Amino acid sequence: MARPITKIHKPAPTEQEKQSKALENVVQEVAENADGLRETMKLLQELHDSGILKALNALVEAKEDVAKIAVDLLRRDQTTNAINNVMAIFSVFSQLDPTVIEKLMNSVKAGLDKAEDSMHSQAELGVFDLIKALKDPDINRALVFILNLLKGVGAGLKEGK
């Protein structure tokens, strides 16, 4: 009587068969992604023609030196302060209503346009002109806005103590 089979030996592919299978897979991937590969090759050629690719290669080759310089720059107090300041500015701007900011920026632009127009005139402003200007509703509105802005800044500075 024959002995029962206890082990099944799978034939191991040879190195040449492995390479052939890998090559088939690559050819299949190329066929499936032909458009993307063409665009990538076109991009690489443009980068090569402009010299950017050469600069990027040099940057990658000098990665240790570049990393050391970058770390040194980031460790400076000025850089840390700048990053903290930018984060604080974005934090404040994220709390503001965009419509109010847009209205304020448009108003500032209109004011700058008006101020630029007045730069070309040689008119002098007297004390009575100032008093008369306070009765102008646009000037009065701007002064009230500025005074309230100053009041808010002062209150904020007081809270900061």
DSSP file (Angstrom, degrees, kcal/mol; ACC not computed):
  #  RESIDUE AA STRUCTURE BP1 BP2  ACC     N-H-->O    O-->H-N    N-H-->O    O-->H-N    TCO  KAPPA ALPHA  PHI   PSI    X-CA   Y-CA   Z-CA
    1    1 A M              0   0    0      0, 0.0     2,-0.1     0, 0.0     0, 0.0   0.000 360.0 360.0 360.0 144.3    0.0    0.0    0.0
    2    2 A A        -     0   0    0      1,-0.1     0, 0.0     0, 0.0     0, 0.0  -0.417 360.0-109.2 -81.0 152.4    1.2    3.5   -0.8
    3    3 A R        -     0   0    0     -2,-0.1    -1,-0.1     1,-0.1     3,-0.0  -0.560  38.6-105.3 -79.0 144.4    2.1    6.1    1.7
    4    4 A P        -     0   0    0      0, 0.0     2,-0.5     0, 0.0    -1,-0.1  -0.353  35.7-105.8 -68.3 150.8   -0.3    9.1    2.1
    5    5 A I        +     0   0    0      1,-0.2     3,-0.1    -2,-0.0     0, 0.0  -0.655  44.2 166.7 -78.3 123.1    0.8   12.4    0.7
    6    6 A T        +     0   0    0     -2,-0.5     2,-0.4     1,-0.2    -1,-0.2   0.631  60.9  44.5-111.1 -21.3    1.8   14.7    3.5
    7    7 A K        -     0   0    0      2,-0.0     2,-0.6     0, 0.0    -1,-0.2  -0.980  62.0-155.5-129.0 139.0    3.6   17.5    1.7
    8    8 A I        -     0   0    0     -2,-0.4     2,-0.7    -3,-0.1    -3,-0.0  -0.957  14.3-150.7-112.4 120.2    2.7   19.3   -1.4
    9    9 A H        -     0   0    0     -2,-0.6    -2,-0.0     3,-0.0     0, 0.0  -0.798   5.7-157.3 -93.8 116.7    5.7   20.8   -3.2
   10   10 A K        -     0   0    0     -2,-0.7     2,-0.3     1,-0.0    -2,-0.0  -0.769  28.8-112.4 -88.5 134.3    4.9   23.9   -5.2
   11   11 A P        -     0   0    0      0, 0.0    -1,-0.0     0, 0.0     3,-0.0  -0.519  30.5-130.6 -68.5 127.0    7.4   24.6   -7.9
   12   12 A A        -     0   0    0     -2,-0.3     2,-0.1     1,-0.1    -3,-0.0  -0.615  24.2-115.3 -78.5 131.3    9.3   27.7   -7.0
   13   13 A P        -     0   0    0      0, 0.0    -1,-0.1     0, 0.0     2,-0.0  -0.377  30.6-119.5 -67.0 145.4    9.5   30.2   -9.9
   14   14 A T     >  -     0   0    0      1,-0.1     4,-2.3    -2,-0.1     5,-0.2  -0.291  26.4-103.5 -76.4 168.0   12.9   30.8  -11.2
   15   15 A E  H  > S+     0   0    0      1,-0.2     4,-2.3     2,-0.2     5,-0.2   0.872 123.7  52.8 -60.5 -37.5   14.5   34.2  -11.2
   16   16 A Q  H  > S+     0   0    0      2,-0.2     4,-2.3     1,-0.2    -1,-0.2   0.884 108.3  49.8 -67.2 -38.5   13.9   34.6  -14.9
   17   17 A E  H  > S+     0   0    0      2,-0.2     4,-2.4     1,-0.2    -2,-0.2   0.889 110.0  51.4 -66.9 -38.8   10.2   33.8  -14.4
   18   18 A K  H  X S+     0   0    0     -4,-2.3     4,-2.5     2,-0.2    -2,-0.2   0.928 112.0  46.4 -62.4 -44.9    9.9   36.3  -11.6
   19   19 A Q  H  X S+     0   0    0     -4,-2.3     4,-2.5     1,-0.2    -2,-0.2   0.893 111.5  51.6 -64.7 -39.9   11.5   39.0  -13.8
   20   20 A S  H  X S+     0   0    0     -4,-2.3     4,-2.1     2,-0.2    -1,-0.2   0.910 111.5  46.9 -63.4 -42.7    9.2   38.1  -16.7
   21   21 A K  H  X S+     0   0    0     -4,-2.4     4,-2.2     2,-0.2    -2,-0.2   0.909 112.5  49.9 -65.7 -42.6    6.1   38.4  -14.4
   22   22 A A  H  X S+     0   0    0     -4,-2.5     4,-2.2     1,-0.2    -2,-0.2   0.904 110.4  50.4 -62.6 -40.9    7.3   41.7  -13.1
   23   23 A L  H  X S+     0   0    0     -4,-2.5     4,-2.5     2,-0.2    -1,-0.2   0.888 108.7  52.0 -64.8 -39.6    7.9   43.0  -16.6
   24   24 A E  H  X S+     0   0    0     -4,-2.1     4,-2.4     2,-0.2    -1,-0.2   0.918 109.5  50.0 -60.9 -43.7    4.4   41.9  -17.6
   25   25 A N  H  X S+     0   0    0     -4,-2.2     4,-2.4     2,-0.2    -2,-0.2   0.904 111.0  48.8 -62.7 -41.7    3.0   43.8  -14.7
   26   26 A V  H  X S+     0   0    0     -4,-2.2     4,-2.6     2,-0.2    -2,-0.2   0.925 111.1  49.7 -64.6 -44.2    5.0   46.9  -15.6
   27   27 A V  H  X S+     0   0    0     -4,-2.5     4,-2.2     1,-0.2    -2,-0.2   0.896 111.5  49.8 -61.6 -39.9    3.8   46.8  -19.2
   28   28 A Q  H  X S+     0   0    0     -4,-2.4     4,-2.1     2,-0.2    -1,-0.2   0.915 110.9  48.7 -65.6 -43.1    0.2   46.4  -18.0
   29   29 A E  H  X S+     0   0    0     -4,-2.4     4,-1.8     2,-0.2    -2,-0.2   0.897 110.8  51.1 -63.0 -40.6    0.5   49.4  -15.7
   30   30 A V  H  < S+     0   0    0     -4,-2.6    -1,-0.2     1,-0.2    -2,-0.2   0.916 110.2  49.4 -62.5 -43.0    2.0   51.5  -18.5
   31   31 A A  H >< S+     0   0    0     -4,-2.2     3,-0.8     1,-0.2    -1,-0.2   0.885 112.8  47.2 -64.3 -38.5   -0.8   50.5  -20.8
   32   32 A E  H 3< S+     0   0    0     -4,-2.1    -1,-0.2     1,-0.2    -2,-0.2   0.785 121.8  35.1 -73.9 -27.1   -3.4   51.4  -18.2
   33   33 A N  T 3X S+     0   0    0     -4,-1.8     4,-2.3    -5,-0.2    -1,-0.2  -0.108  74.8 128.8-119.4  35.3   -1.8   54.8  -17.3
   34   34 A A  H <> S+     0   0    0     -3,-0.8     4,-2.4     1,-0.2     5,-0.2   0.899  73.4  50.2 -60.8 -44.1   -0.5   55.9  -20.7
   35   35 A D  H  > S+     0   0    0      1,-0.2     4,-2.3     2,-0.2    -1,-0.2   0.930 112.3  47.0 -63.0 -45.2   -2.1   59.4  -20.6
   36   36 A G  H  > S+     0   0    0      1,-0.2     4,-2.4     2,-0.2    -1,-0.2   0.888 111.8  51.0 -63.7 -39.3   -0.7   60.1  -17.2
   37   37 A L  H  X S+     0   0    0     -4,-2.3     4,-2.6     2,-0.2    -1,-0.2   0.892 108.8  51.3 -65.8 -39.4    2.7   58.9  -18.1
   38   38 A R  H  X S+     0   0    0     -4,-2.4     4,-2.4     2,-0.2    -2,-0.2   0.931 111.7  47.2 -62.0 -44.3    2.8   61.1  -21.2
   39   39 A E  H  X S+     0   0    0     -4,-2.3     4,-2.5     2,-0.2    -2,-0.2   0.904 112.2  50.2 -63.9 -40.6    1.8   64.1  -19.1
   40   40 A T  H  X S+     0   0    0     -4,-2.4     4,-2.7     2,-0.2    -2,-0.2   0.914 111.0  48.5 -64.0 -42.9    4.5   63.3  -16.6
   41   41 A M  H  X S+     0   0    0     -4,-2.6     4,-2.2     2,-0.2    -1,-0.2   0.889 111.0  51.0 -64.6 -38.4    7.1   62.9  -19.2
   42   42 A K  H  X S+     0   0    0     -4,-2.4     4,-2.2     2,-0.2    -2,-0.2   0.920 111.1  48.5 -64.0 -43.3    6.1   66.2  -20.8
   43   43 A L  H  X S+     0   0    0     -4,-2.5     4,-2.5     1,-0.2    -2,-0.2   0.927 111.1  49.9 -62.0 -45.7    6.3   67.9  -17.3
   44   44 A L  H  X S+     0   0    0     -4,-2.7     4,-2.4     1,-0.2    -1,-0.2   0.890 109.9  51.1 -60.9 -39.4    9.8   66.4  -16.7
   45   45 A Q  H  X S+     0   0    0     -4,-2.2     4,-3.0     2,-0.2    -1,-0.2   0.907 110.1  49.2 -65.7 -40.7   11.0   67.6  -20.1
   46   46 A E  H  X S+     0   0    0     -4,-2.2     4,-2.0     2,-0.2     6,-0.3   0.910 111.8  48.9 -63.8 -41.7    9.7   71.1  -19.4
   47   47 A L  H  X>S+     0   0    0     -4,-2.5     6,-2.0     2,-0.2     5,-0.9   0.887 113.4  47.7 -64.7 -37.7   11.5   71.0  -16.0
   48   48 A H  H ><5S+     0   0    0     -4,-2.4     3,-0.8    -5,-0.2    -2,-0.2   0.936 111.0  50.0 -66.7 -46.9   14.7   69.8  -17.7
   49   49 A D  H 3<5S+     0   0    0     -4,-3.0    -2,-0.2     1,-0.2    -1,-0.2   0.854 112.4  47.5 -61.9 -35.3   14.5   72.4  -20.5
   50   50 A S  H 3<5S-     0   0    0     -4,-2.0    -1,-0.2    -5,-0.2    -2,-0.2   0.595 111.3-119.4 -84.1  -9.7   14.0   75.2  -18.0
   51   51 A G  T <X5S+     0   0    0     -3,-0.8     4,-1.7    -4,-0.7    -3,-0.2   0.396  84.5 114.3  88.9  -4.3   16.9   74.0  -15.8
   52   52 A I  H  ><S+     0   0    0     -5,-0.9     4,-2.7    -6,-0.3     5,-0.2   0.887  72.2  55.9 -67.3 -38.0   14.6   73.5  -12.8
   53   53 A L  H  > S+     0   0    0     -6,-2.0     4,-2.5     1,-0.2    -1,-0.2   0.892 106.4  50.6 -62.4 -39.3   15.2   69.7  -12.8
   54   54 A K  H  > S+     0   0    0     -7,-0.4     4,-2.2     2,-0.2    -1,-0.2   0.911 111.3  48.3 -63.9 -42.1   18.9   70.2  -12.6
   55   55 A A  H  X S+     0   0    0     -4,-1.7     4,-2.3     2,-0.2    -2,-0.2   0.903 111.3  49.9 -65.8 -41.1   18.5   72.6   -9.6
   56   56 A L  H  X S+     0   0    0     -4,-2.7     4,-2.4     2,-0.2    -2,-0.2   0.903 110.0  50.8 -64.1 -41.0   16.1   70.1   -7.9
   57   57 A N  H  X S+     0   0    0     -4,-2.5     4,-2.5     2,-0.2    -2,-0.2   0.919 110.9  48.4 -61.6 -43.2   18.6   67.3   -8.4
   58   58 A A  H  X S+     0   0    0     -4,-2.2     4,-1.7     1,-0.2    -1,-0.2   0.885 110.7  51.9 -64.0 -38.1   21.4   69.4   -6.9
   59   59 A L  H  < S+     0   0    0     -4,-2.3     7,-0.2     2,-0.2    -2,-0.2   0.907 111.3  46.3 -64.6 -42.6   19.1   70.2   -4.0
   60   60 A V  H >< S+     0   0    0     -4,-2.4     3,-1.4     1,-0.2    -2,-0.2   0.896 110.9  52.5 -67.2 -40.3   18.4   66.5   -3.4
   61   61 A E  H 3< S+     0   0    0     -4,-2.5     3,-0.3     1,-0.3    -1,-0.2   0.835 112.9  45.1 -64.4 -31.7   22.0   65.6   -3.7
   62   62 A A  T 3X S+     0   0    0     -4,-1.7     4,-2.7     1,-0.2    -1,-0.3  -0.020  76.5 131.2 -99.0  29.8   22.9   68.3   -1.1
   63   63 A K  H <>  +     0   0    0     -3,-1.4     4,-2.8     1,-0.2     5,-0.2   0.826  68.3  51.8 -57.0 -37.7   20.0   67.3    1.2
   64   64 A E  H  > S+     0   0    0     -3,-0.3     4,-2.2     2,-0.2    -1,-0.2   0.929 113.1  44.1 -67.0 -43.5   22.1   67.1    4.4
   65   65 A D  H  > S+     0   0    0     -3,-0.3     4,-2.3     2,-0.2    -2,-0.2   0.918 115.9  48.1 -65.5 -42.7   23.5   70.6    3.9
   66   66 A V  H  X S+     0   0    0     -4,-2.7     4,-2.7    -7,-0.2    -2,-0.2   0.915 111.6  49.8 -64.6 -43.2   20.1   72.0    3.0
   67   67 A A  H  X S+     0   0    0     -4,-2.8     4,-2.6    -5,-0.2     5,-0.2   0.897 110.0  51.3 -62.8 -40.1   18.5   70.3    6.0
   68   68 A K  H  X S+     0   0    0     -4,-2.2     4,-2.4     2,-0.2    -1,-0.2   0.922 111.8  46.4 -63.2 -44.0   21.1   71.7    8.3
   69   69 A I  H  X S+     0   0    0     -4,-2.3     4,-2.4     2,-0.2    -2,-0.2   0.920 112.9  50.0 -63.9 -43.7   20.6   75.2    6.9
   70   70 A A  H  X S+     0   0    0     -4,-2.7     4,-2.4     2,-0.2    -2,-0.2   0.916 111.9  47.4 -62.1 -43.9   16.8   74.9    7.2
   71   71 A V  H  X S+     0   0    0     -4,-2.6     4,-1.7     1,-0.2    -1,-0.2   0.914 111.1  51.5 -65.1 -41.8   17.0   73.6   10.8
   72   72 A D  H  X S+     0   0    0     -4,-2.4     4,-0.5    -5,-0.2    -2,-0.2   0.906 111.4  47.9 -60.6 -41.2   19.4   76.5   11.7
   73   73 A L  H >< S+     0   0    0     -4,-2.4     3,-0.9     1,-0.2     6,-0.3   0.905 111.6  49.6 -65.7 -40.9   17.0   79.0   10.2
   74   74 A L  H 3< S+     0   0    0     -4,-2.4    -1,-0.2     1,-0.2    -2,-0.2   0.766 105.1  58.5 -70.7 -24.6   14.0   77.5   12.0
   75   75 A R  H 3< S+     0   0    0     -4,-1.7    -1,-0.2    -5,-0.2    -2,-0.2   0.591  82.0 107.4 -81.7 -10.1   15.9   77.5   15.4
   76   76 A R  S <X S-     0   0    0     -3,-0.9     4,-2.0    -4,-0.5     5,-0.2  -0.383  75.2-129.3 -69.2 146.4   16.4   81.3   15.3
   77   77 A D  H  > S+     0   0    0      1,-0.2     4,-2.8     2,-0.2     5,-0.2   0.872 107.8  57.6 -62.5 -37.4   14.3   83.4   17.7
   78   78 A Q  H  > S+     0   0    0      1,-0.2     4,-2.6     2,-0.2    -1,-0.2   0.901 106.9  48.0 -62.1 -40.0   13.3   85.7   14.8
   79   79 A T  H  > S+     0   0    0     -6,-0.3     4,-2.6     2,-0.2    -1,-0.2   0.926 112.0  48.8 -66.7 -43.8   11.8   82.8   12.9
   80   80 A T  H  X S+     0   0    0     -4,-2.0     4,-2.5     1,-0.2    -2,-0.2   0.919 112.8  48.4 -61.2 -43.4   10.0   81.5   15.9
   81   81 A N  H  X S+     0   0    0     -4,-2.8     4,-2.7     2,-0.2    -2,-0.2   0.913 110.9  50.8 -62.5 -42.8    8.6   85.0   16.6
   82   82 A A  H  X S+     0   0    0     -4,-2.6     4,-2.6     2,-0.2    -2,-0.2   0.924 111.1  47.9 -62.5 -43.8    7.5   85.3   13.0
   83   83 A I  H  X S+     0   0    0     -4,-2.6     4,-2.3     1,-0.2    -1,-0.2   0.925 113.2  48.1 -62.9 -44.1    5.7   82.0   13.1
   84   84 A N  H  X S+     0   0    0     -4,-2.5     4,-2.2     2,-0.2    -2,-0.2   0.892 111.8  50.4 -63.1 -39.4    4.0   82.9   16.3
   85   85 A N  H  X S+     0   0    0     -4,-2.7     4,-2.6     2,-0.2    -2,-0.2   0.919 110.3  48.9 -65.3 -43.4    3.0   86.3   15.0
   86   86 A V  H  X S+     0   0    0     -4,-2.6     4,-2.6     1,-0.2     5,-0.2   0.915 111.5  50.0 -62.7 -42.1    1.5   84.8   11.8
   87   87 A M  H  X S+     0   0    0     -4,-2.3     4,-2.1     1,-0.2    -1,-0.2   0.901 111.2  49.1 -63.2 -39.9   -0.4   82.3   13.9
   88   88 A A  H  X S+     0   0    0     -4,-2.2     4,-2.2     2,-0.2    -2,-0.2   0.905 111.0  49.8 -65.6 -41.2   -1.8   85.1   16.1
   89   89 A I  H  X S+     0   0    0     -4,-2.6     4,-2.8     1,-0.2     5,-0.2   0.934 112.2  47.0 -63.2 -46.0   -2.8   87.1   13.1
   90   90 A F  H  X S+     0   0    0     -4,-2.6     4,-2.1     1,-0.2    -1,-0.2   0.866 109.9  54.6 -64.5 -34.8   -4.6   84.2   11.5
   91   91 A S  H  X S+     0   0    0     -4,-2.1     4,-0.7    -5,-0.2    -1,-0.2   0.926 111.8  43.4 -63.0 -44.6   -6.3   83.4   14.9
   92   92 A V  H >X S+     0   0    0     -4,-2.2     3,-1.1     1,-0.2     4,-0.5   0.935 114.3  49.5 -66.9 -46.0   -7.6   87.0   15.1
   93   93 A F  H >< S+     0   0    0     -4,-2.8     3,-0.8     1,-0.3    -1,-0.2   0.824 104.5  59.3 -64.5 -30.5   -8.7   87.1   11.4
   94   94 A S  H 3< S+     0   0    0     -4,-2.1    -1,-0.3     1,-0.2    -2,-0.2   0.743 104.0  52.6 -70.2 -20.3  -10.5   83.8   11.8
   95   95 A Q  H << S+     0   0    0     -3,-1.1    -1,-0.2    -4,-0.7     2,-0.2   0.581  93.7  91.7 -88.4 -10.8  -12.7   85.3   14.5
   96   96 A L  S << S-     0   0    0     -3,-0.8     3,-0.0    -4,-0.5    -3,-0.0  -0.571  84.6-110.6 -89.4 149.1  -13.7   88.3   12.4
   97   97 A D    >>  -     0   0    0     -2,-0.2     4,-2.0     1,-0.1     3,-0.5  -0.647  22.4-144.2 -75.4 121.6  -16.8   88.4   10.2
   98   98 A P  H 3> S+     0   0    0      0, 0.0     4,-2.6     0, 0.0     5,-0.2   0.824  97.7  56.1 -59.9 -32.4  -15.7   88.4    6.5
   99   99 A T  H 3> S+     0   0    0      2,-0.2     4,-2.3     1,-0.2     5,-0.2   0.885 107.7  48.4 -68.2 -36.2  -18.5   90.7    5.4
  100  100 A V  H <> S+     0   0    0     -3,-0.5     4,-2.6     2,-0.2    -1,-0.2   0.920 112.7  48.0 -67.9 -42.9  -17.4   93.4    8.0
  101  101 A I  H  X S+     0   0    0     -4,-2.0     4,-2.8     2,-0.2     5,-0.2   0.913 111.8  50.1 -63.7 -42.3  -13.8   93.1    6.9
  102  102 A E  H  X S+     0   0    0     -4,-2.6     4,-2.4     2,-0.2    -1,-0.2   0.924 111.9  47.5 -62.3 -43.7  -14.8   93.3    3.2
  103  103 A K  H  X S+     0   0    0     -4,-2.3     4,-2.1     1,-0.2    -2,-0.2   0.909 113.3  48.8 -63.2 -41.8  -16.9   96.4    3.9
  104  104 A L  H  X S+     0   0    0     -4,-2.6     4,-2.6     2,-0.2    -2,-0.2   0.916 111.8  48.3 -64.9 -43.8  -14.0   98.0    5.9
  105  105 A M  H  X S+     0   0    0     -4,-2.8     4,-2.4     2,-0.2    -2,-0.2   0.898 111.7  49.5 -65.4 -40.3  -11.5   97.3    3.2
  106  106 A N  H  X S+     0   0    0     -4,-2.4     4,-2.3    -5,-0.2    -1,-0.2   0.889 111.9  49.6 -64.0 -37.9  -13.7   98.7    0.5
  107  107 A S  H  X S+     0   0    0     -4,-2.1     4,-2.5     2,-0.2    -2,-0.2   0.906 110.0  50.0 -67.1 -41.1  -14.2  101.8    2.7
  108  108 A V  H  X S+     0   0    0     -4,-2.6     4,-2.6     2,-0.2    -2,-0.2   0.907 110.5  50.7 -63.3 -40.8  -10.5  102.2    3.2
  109  109 A K  H  X S+     0   0    0     -4,-2.4     4,-2.4     2,-0.2    -2,-0.2   0.927 110.5  48.4 -62.0 -44.9  -10.0  101.9   -0.6
  110  110 A A  H  X S+     0   0    0     -4,-2.3     4,-2.3     1,-0.2    -1,-0.2   0.902 112.1  50.2 -62.2 -39.7  -12.6  104.6   -1.2
  111  111 A G  H  X S+     0   0    0     -4,-2.5     4,-2.7     2,-0.2    -2,-0.2   0.902 110.0  49.4 -64.4 -41.6  -10.9  106.8    1.4
  112  112 A L  H  X S+     0   0    0     -4,-2.6     4,-2.5     2,-0.2    -2,-0.2   0.889 110.3  51.0 -65.4 -38.4   -7.5  106.3   -0.1
  113  113 A D  H  X S+     0   0    0     -4,-2.4     4,-2.1     2,-0.2    -2,-0.2   0.927 112.3  46.6 -62.2 -44.2   -8.9  107.2   -3.6
  114  114 A K  H  X S+     0   0    0     -4,-2.3     4,-1.8     1,-0.2    -2,-0.2   0.906 112.5  50.0 -64.9 -41.7  -10.4  110.3   -2.1
  115  115 A A  H  X S+     0   0    0     -4,-2.7     4,-1.1     1,-0.2    -1,-0.2   0.887 109.0  52.1 -65.4 -38.4   -7.2  111.2   -0.3
  116  116 A E  H  X S+     0   0    0     -4,-2.5     4,-0.6     1,-0.2     3,-0.5   0.904 108.0  51.5 -64.6 -40.0   -5.2  110.7   -3.5
  117  117 A D  H >< S+     0   0    0     -4,-2.1     3,-0.9     1,-0.2     4,-0.3   0.889 109.0  51.1 -62.0 -38.0   -7.5  113.1   -5.4
  118  118 A S  H >< S+     0   0    0     -4,-1.8     3,-0.9     1,-0.2    -1,-0.2   0.692  94.2  73.0 -75.8 -16.9   -7.1  115.7   -2.7
  119  119 A M  H 3< S+     0   0    0     -4,-1.1    -1,-0.2    -3,-0.5    -2,-0.2   0.798  94.0  54.5 -65.1 -26.5   -3.3  115.5   -2.8
  120  120 A H  T << S+     0   0    0     -3,-0.9     2,-0.2    -4,-0.6    -1,-0.2   0.620  93.8  83.2 -85.4 -12.5   -3.4  117.3   -6.2
  121  121 A S    <   -     0   0    0     -3,-0.9    -3,-0.0    -4,-0.3     0, 0.0  -0.631  68.5-147.2 -91.1 153.3   -5.3  120.3   -4.9
  122  122 A Q        +     0   0    0     -2,-0.2    -1,-0.1     2,-0.1     2,-0.1   0.138  49.5 140.0-101.8  17.4   -3.6  123.2   -3.1
  123  123 A A        -     0   0    0     -5,-0.2     2,-0.3     1,-0.1    -2,-0.1  -0.372  43.1-142.3 -68.4 139.6   -6.5  123.9   -0.8
  124  124 A E        -     0   0    0     -2,-0.1     2,-0.5     0, 0.0    -1,-0.1  -0.762   8.0-133.8-102.0 150.4   -5.7  124.7    2.8
  125  125 A L        -     0   0    0     -2,-0.3     2,-0.2     4,-0.0    -2,-0.0  -0.904  23.4-170.2-109.1 123.9   -7.7  123.6    5.7
  126  126 A G     >  -     0   0    0     -2,-0.5     4,-1.7     1,-0.1     5,-0.1  -0.483  39.0 -98.3-104.4 178.3   -8.6  126.1    8.4
  127  127 A V  H  > S+     0   0    0      1,-0.2     4,-2.0     2,-0.2     5,-0.2   0.905 124.3  49.9 -62.9 -43.1  -10.2  125.7   11.9
  128  128 A F  H  > S+     0   0    0      1,-0.2     4,-2.4     2,-0.2    -1,-0.2   0.840 106.8  56.0 -67.6 -31.6  -13.6  126.7   10.6
  129  129 A D  H  > S+     0   0    0      2,-0.2     4,-2.3     1,-0.2    -1,-0.2   0.883 106.6  51.0 -64.8 -37.7  -13.2  124.1    7.8
  130  130 A L  H  X S+     0   0    0     -4,-1.7     4,-1.5     2,-0.2    -2,-0.2   0.924 110.8  47.1 -64.3 -44.2  -12.6  121.4   10.5
  131  131 A I  H  X S+     0   0    0     -4,-2.0     4,-0.6     1,-0.2    -2,-0.2   0.906 113.4  48.8 -64.1 -41.4  -15.7  122.4   12.4
  132  132 A K  H >< S+     0   0    0     -4,-2.4     3,-1.0     1,-0.2     4,-0.4   0.876 107.2  56.4 -64.6 -37.6  -17.7  122.4    9.2
  133  133 A A  H >< S+     0   0    0     -4,-2.3     3,-1.3     1,-0.3     7,-0.2   0.818  95.8  64.6 -65.9 -30.6  -16.3  119.0    8.3
  134  134 A L  H 3< S+     0   0    0     -4,-1.5    -1,-0.3     1,-0.3    -2,-0.2   0.775  97.6  56.6 -63.5 -24.3  -17.6  117.5   11.6
  135  135 A K  T << S+     0   0    0     -3,-1.0    -1,-0.3    -4,-0.6    -2,-0.2   0.621  81.7 103.0 -82.0 -12.3  -21.1  118.2   10.3
  136  136 A D  S <> S-     0   0    0     -3,-1.3     4,-2.8    -4,-0.4     5,-0.2  -0.582  71.9-141.9 -69.6 124.7  -20.5  116.1    7.2
  137  137 A P  H  > S+     0   0    0      0, 0.0     4,-2.3     0, 0.0     5,-0.2   0.844  98.4  51.4 -61.4 -34.2  -22.3  112.8    7.8
  138  138 A D  H  > S+     0   0    0      2,-0.2     4,-2.0     1,-0.2     5,-0.1   0.927 113.5  43.4 -68.6 -43.9  -19.5  110.7    6.1
  139  139 A I  H  > S+     0   0    0     -6,-0.2     4,-2.6     2,-0.2     5,-0.2   0.908 114.3  51.1 -66.5 -41.5  -16.7  112.3    8.2
  140  140 A N  H  X S+     0   0    0     -4,-2.8     4,-2.5    -7,-0.2     5,-0.2   0.914 109.4  50.2 -62.4 -42.8  -18.8  112.1   11.3
  141  141 A R  H  X S+     0   0    0     -4,-2.3     4,-2.1    -5,-0.2    -1,-0.2   0.905 112.3  47.6 -61.4 -42.5  -19.4  108.3   10.7
  142  142 A A  H  X S+     0   0    0     -4,-2.0     4,-2.6     2,-0.2    -2,-0.2   0.900 111.8  49.6 -67.2 -41.1  -15.7  107.7   10.1
  143  143 A L  H  X S+     0   0    0     -4,-2.6     4,-2.9     2,-0.2    -2,-0.2   0.905 110.6  49.6 -65.0 -41.4  -14.8  109.7   13.3
  144  144 A V  H  X S+     0   0    0     -4,-2.5     4,-2.4     2,-0.2     5,-0.2   0.912 112.0  49.6 -62.2 -41.8  -17.3  107.7   15.4
  145  145 A F  H  X S+     0   0    0     -4,-2.1     4,-2.3    -5,-0.2    -2,-0.2   0.939 113.0  45.7 -61.3 -48.1  -15.9  104.5   14.0
  146  146 A I  H  X S+     0   0    0     -4,-2.6     4,-2.7     2,-0.2    -2,-0.2   0.902 112.3  50.8 -64.8 -41.8  -12.3  105.5   14.7
  147  147 A L  H  X S+     0   0    0     -4,-2.9     4,-2.2     2,-0.2    -1,-0.2   0.906 112.4  46.6 -63.7 -40.6  -13.2  106.7   18.3
  148  148 A N  H  X S+     0   0    0     -4,-2.4     4,-2.4     2,-0.2    -1,-0.2   0.867 111.0  53.0 -68.2 -35.4  -14.9  103.4   19.0
  149  149 A L  H  X S+     0   0    0     -4,-2.3     4,-2.4     2,-0.2    -2,-0.2   0.935 110.4  47.1 -62.2 -45.8  -12.0  101.5   17.5
  150  150 A L  H  X S+     0   0    0     -4,-2.7     4,-2.6     1,-0.2    -2,-0.2   0.883 110.6  52.6 -63.3 -38.3   -9.7  103.4   19.8
  151  151 A K  H  X S+     0   0    0     -4,-2.2     4,-2.4     2,-0.2    -1,-0.2   0.920 110.7  47.3 -63.3 -43.3  -12.0  102.7   22.8
  152  152 A G  H  X S+     0   0    0     -4,-2.4     4,-2.3     2,-0.2    -2,-0.2   0.895 112.0  49.5 -65.3 -40.2  -11.9   99.0   22.0
  153  153 A V  H  X S+     0   0    0     -4,-2.4     4,-2.3     2,-0.2    -2,-0.2   0.919 111.7  49.3 -64.2 -43.0   -8.1   98.9   21.6
  154  154 A G  H  X S+     0   0    0     -4,-2.6     4,-1.9     2,-0.2    -2,-0.2   0.910 111.4  48.4 -63.0 -42.2   -7.8  100.8   24.9
  155  155 A A  H  X S+     0   0    0     -4,-2.4     4,-2.0     1,-0.2    -1,-0.2   0.889 111.3  50.9 -64.9 -38.4  -10.1   98.3   26.7
  156  156 A G  H  X S+     0   0    0     -4,-2.3     4,-1.3     1,-0.2    -2,-0.2   0.875 109.4  50.0 -66.2 -37.2   -8.2   95.4   25.2
  157  157 A L  H  < S+     0   0    0     -4,-2.3     4,-0.4     2,-0.2    -1,-0.2   0.854 108.9  52.7 -68.3 -34.0   -4.9   96.9   26.4
  158  158 A K  H >< S+     0   0    0     -4,-1.9     3,-1.1     1,-0.2    -2,-0.2   0.896 109.1  49.2 -67.8 -39.7   -6.4   97.3   29.9
  159  159 A E  H 3< S+     0   0    0     -4,-2.0    -1,-0.2     1,-0.2    -2,-0.2   0.777  99.9  67.6 -69.0 -26.5   -7.5   93.6   30.0
  160  160 A G  T 3<        0   0    0     -4,-1.3    -1,-0.2     1,-0.3    -2,-0.2   0.629 360.0 360.0 -70.2 -13.2   -4.0   92.6   28.9
  161  161 A K    <         0   0    0     -3,-1.1    -1,-0.3    -4,-0.4    -2,-0.1   0.486 360.0 360.0 -68.7 360.0   -2.5   93.7   32.2
